[in-house]
Amino acid sequence: MFIFNEDQNSHYYLHRQLDLGSFSYKIFLCIAIASIKMKNRKKNNTFAAMDIDKNYMNMCLQLAKQGIKDVSPNPMVGCVIVHKGEIIGQGYHQKYGEAHAEVNAINSVKAKSLLSNSTLYVNLEPCSHFGKTPPCSNLIIEHKIPKVVIGCIDTYSEVSGNGIKKLKDARVEVIIGVLERKSQELNKRFFNYHAKKRPYVILKWAKTQDGFIDVDRTDIEYLEKLKQETDLKNEEKPYNWITSNESKKLVHHWRTEVQAIMVGTNTAFNDDPQLTVRGINEANNPLRVILDLNLRLPDTLRVFNGSVPTIVLNYSKNEKRHNLEFIQINKEKDLVSEILNQLFELKVQSVLIEGGTKLLETFIESNLWDEARVFTGIKEFSKGLKAPILKQSPNTSLMFGEDHLDFFFND
Ligand SMILES: NC(=O)c1ccc[n+]([C@@H]2O[C@H](COP(=O)([O-])OP(=O)(O)OC[C@H]3O[C@@H](n4cnc5c(N)ncnc54)[C@H](OP(=O)(O)O)[C@@H]3O)[C@@H](O)[C@H]2O)c1
């Protein structure tokens, strides 16, 4: 019996099973080798095509990232149009309410006649509904683009699968799932927001070597000593500061990547933080969210200076002044769910919870958090307010400047 398989041993089998000198053997050998070569070529072509698709999808992802600051609450989307191996158009979603990536990419194509023989790559399923702009799937069909390669499906209820269905119904060839995980990862906050009806929650704190988040504020003598040891003129780094300058810069960068920053009542009062982005050019300030359930914070605090949109979640009033809004939450309901519901209503897709211990622990206990980023500095306080403790090992750890940085994911 002739055993035919694609690996190199197939030649060995051929030699074993047939008369090596016969003419029929030689013909057979030629056909078999040609067949193996064709199969291998087909396989190699498929792999090469997959690699090409991945390369263009990677370009889409890089383009998409350029929208990070301005597209929220929309997802980040990039698009590349390829004709016979040549990129003829590209674009990304630049600003919320403005043209989608597919529109910008199609508009950038000079010879529109080439579109009917091109492939469009996009990291997210093209939309199918009339939102702030007309549906992208309609535009693709109008321009008779015959093939669309998609990174991942849009799980947003108004789109989910409908964009793909529309394209397929119009006989467009659709390939789904090229660099799917990377595509999902890029817009994980957007997906999280629509799937869980709450923002993506990132907890962040810094602790000392001996596990404290703050000094002991009741021990006046010890506080005085600490203050004397610190450069009091350095407003940016008060006496209870734990981490290095590098880590501080990183936190400001993280602030540019979220839509809101939140702190607890005691943190707002004790530290008088500004909760703004500093040291990074052209960065947007996120919404400031202050928890002040019993309205005990003085309006002299810097978070109330009106420089940045700020909301105060509290138990007693709804009131709006320039850039400052008091929003009443229900005392009878679970606090974390109430906070997250309010942020969902405000279309906030990501929030960085910057402390203190009570607020962080309340989020940890509720299990309504997605990521935690924890710095451990080289300082020791020897006594003070204990930092929260997570009952899981970090997913990633690294050194940042002189600090240790742990990342935890709550999957
Ligand atoms: N190292 C760091 O990374 C870092 C970061 C931020 C803050 N901190 C330090 O942390 C200290 C404050 O921490 P903290 O634990 O005392 O206070 P906090 O978390 O900032 O605020 C807690 C306060 O919020 C209100 N609250 C009521 N119920 C709550 C609940 N279930 N969850 C959360 N908050 C609730 C309470 O105010 P009412 O009494 O008015 O009800 C409570 O006293 C500050 O002194 C600051 O220096 C350190």
Ligand as a Chemical Component Dictionary entry (heavy atoms), coordinates in Angstrom:
data_LIG
# 
_chem_comp.id                   LIG 
_chem_comp.type                 NON-POLYMER 
_chem_comp.pdbx_formal_charge   0 
_chem_comp.three_letter_code    LIG 
# 
loop_
_chem_comp_atom.comp_id 
_chem_comp_atom.atom_id 
_chem_comp_atom.alt_atom_id 
_chem_comp_atom.type_symbol 
_chem_comp_atom.charge 
_chem_comp_atom.model_Cartn_x 
_chem_comp_atom.model_Cartn_y 
_chem_comp_atom.model_Cartn_z 
_chem_comp_atom.pdbx_ordinal 
LIG N1  N1  N 0  0.256   56.119 49.697 1  
LIG C1  C1  C 0  -0.756  56.258 48.881 2  
LIG O1  O1  O 0  -0.740  55.761 47.755 3  
LIG C2  C2  C 0  -1.946  57.039 49.319 4  
LIG C3  C3  C 0  -2.907  57.390 48.387 5  
LIG C4  C4  C 0  -4.028  58.079 48.805 6  
LIG C5  C5  C 0  -4.178  58.363 50.140 7  
LIG N2  N2  N 1  -3.244  58.019 51.034 8  
LIG C6  C6  C 0  -3.387  58.323 52.435 9  
LIG O2  O2  O 0  -4.541  57.654 52.896 10 
LIG C7  C7  C 0  -5.094  58.431 53.942 11 
LIG C8  C8  C 0  -6.592  58.326 53.920 12 
LIG O3  O3  O 0  -7.023  56.997 53.926 13 
LIG P1  P1  P 0  -8.312  56.605 54.731 14 
LIG O4  O4  O 0  -8.477  55.138 54.648 15 
LIG O5  O5  O -1 -8.226  57.222 56.082 16 
LIG O6  O6  O 0  -9.472  57.407 54.023 17 
LIG P2  P2  P 0  -10.111 57.507 52.582 18 
LIG O7  O7  O 0  -10.275 56.169 51.991 19 
LIG O8  O8  O 0  -9.413  58.551 51.807 20 
LIG O9  O9  O 0  -11.541 58.097 52.975 21 
LIG C9  C9  C 0  -12.339 57.383 53.858 22 
LIG C10 C10 C 0  -13.532 58.203 54.256 23 
LIG O10 O10 O 0  -14.493 58.171 53.224 24 
LIG C11 C11 C 0  -15.789 57.986 53.779 25 
LIG N3  N3  N 0  -16.361 56.643 53.676 26 
LIG C12 C12 C 0  -17.428 56.210 54.358 27 
LIG N4  N4  N 0  -17.712 54.966 54.055 28 
LIG C13 C13 C 0  -16.812 54.591 53.171 29 
LIG C14 C14 C 0  -16.609 53.402 52.518 30 
LIG N5  N5  N 0  -17.357 52.324 52.696 31 
LIG N6  N6  N 0  -15.581 53.317 51.675 32 
LIG C15 C15 C 0  -14.789 54.377 51.497 33 
LIG N7  N7  N 0  -14.957 55.555 52.120 34 
LIG C16 C16 C 0  -15.971 55.661 52.950 35 
LIG C17 C17 C 0  -15.613 58.201 55.210 36 
LIG O11 O11 O 0  -15.782 59.589 55.391 37 
LIG P3  P3  P 0  -16.882 60.117 56.413 38 
LIG O12 O12 O 0  -16.269 59.900 57.727 39 
LIG O13 O13 O 0  -17.085 61.524 56.072 40 
LIG O14 O14 O 0  -18.078 59.284 56.162 41 
LIG C18 C18 C 0  -14.229 57.720 55.431 42 
LIG O15 O15 O 0  -13.692 58.244 56.593 43 
LIG C19 C19 C 0  -4.645  59.836 53.718 44 
LIG O16 O16 O 0  -4.166  60.401 54.904 45 
LIG C20 C20 C 0  -3.602  59.778 52.636 46 
LIG O17 O17 O 0  -2.421  60.409 52.989 47 
LIG C21 C21 C 0  -2.111  57.373 50.654 48 
# 
loop_
_chem_comp_bond.comp_id 
_chem_comp_bond.atom_id_1 
_chem_comp_bond.atom_id_2 
_chem_comp_bond.value_order 
_chem_comp_bond.pdbx_ordinal 
LIG N1  C1  SING 1  
LIG C1  O1  DOUB 2  
LIG C1  C2  SING 3  
LIG C2  C3  SING 4  
LIG C2  C21 DOUB 5  
LIG C3  C4  DOUB 6  
LIG C4  C5  SING 7  
LIG C5  N2  DOUB 8  
LIG N2  C6  SING 9  
LIG N2  C21 SING 10 
LIG C6  O2  SING 11 
LIG C6  C20 SING 12 
LIG O2  C7  SING 13 
LIG C7  C8  SING 14 
LIG C7  C19 SING 15 
LIG C8  O3  SING 16 
LIG O3  P1  SING 17 
LIG P1  O4  DOUB 18 
LIG P1  O5  SING 19 
LIG P1  O6  SING 20 
LIG O6  P2  SING 21 
LIG P2  O7  DOUB 22 
LIG P2  O8  SING 23 
LIG P2  O9  SING 24 
LIG O9  C9  SING 25 
LIG C9  C10 SING 26 
LIG C10 O10 SING 27 
LIG C10 C18 SING 28 
LIG O10 C11 SING 29 
LIG C11 N3  SING 30 
LIG C11 C17 SING 31 
LIG N3  C12 SING 32 
LIG N3  C16 SING 33 
LIG C12 N4  DOUB 34 
LIG N4  C13 SING 35 
LIG C13 C14 SING 36 
LIG C13 C16 DOUB 37 
LIG C14 N5  SING 38 
LIG C14 N6  DOUB 39 
LIG N6  C15 SING 40 
LIG C15 N7  DOUB 41 
LIG N7  C16 SING 42 
LIG C17 O11 SING 43 
LIG C17 C18 SING 44 
LIG O11 P3  SING 45 
LIG P3  O12 DOUB 46 
LIG P3  O13 SING 47 
LIG P3  O14 SING 48 
LIG C18 O15 SING 49 
LIG C19 O16 SING 50 
LIG C19 C20 SING 51 
LIG C20 O17 SING 52 
# 
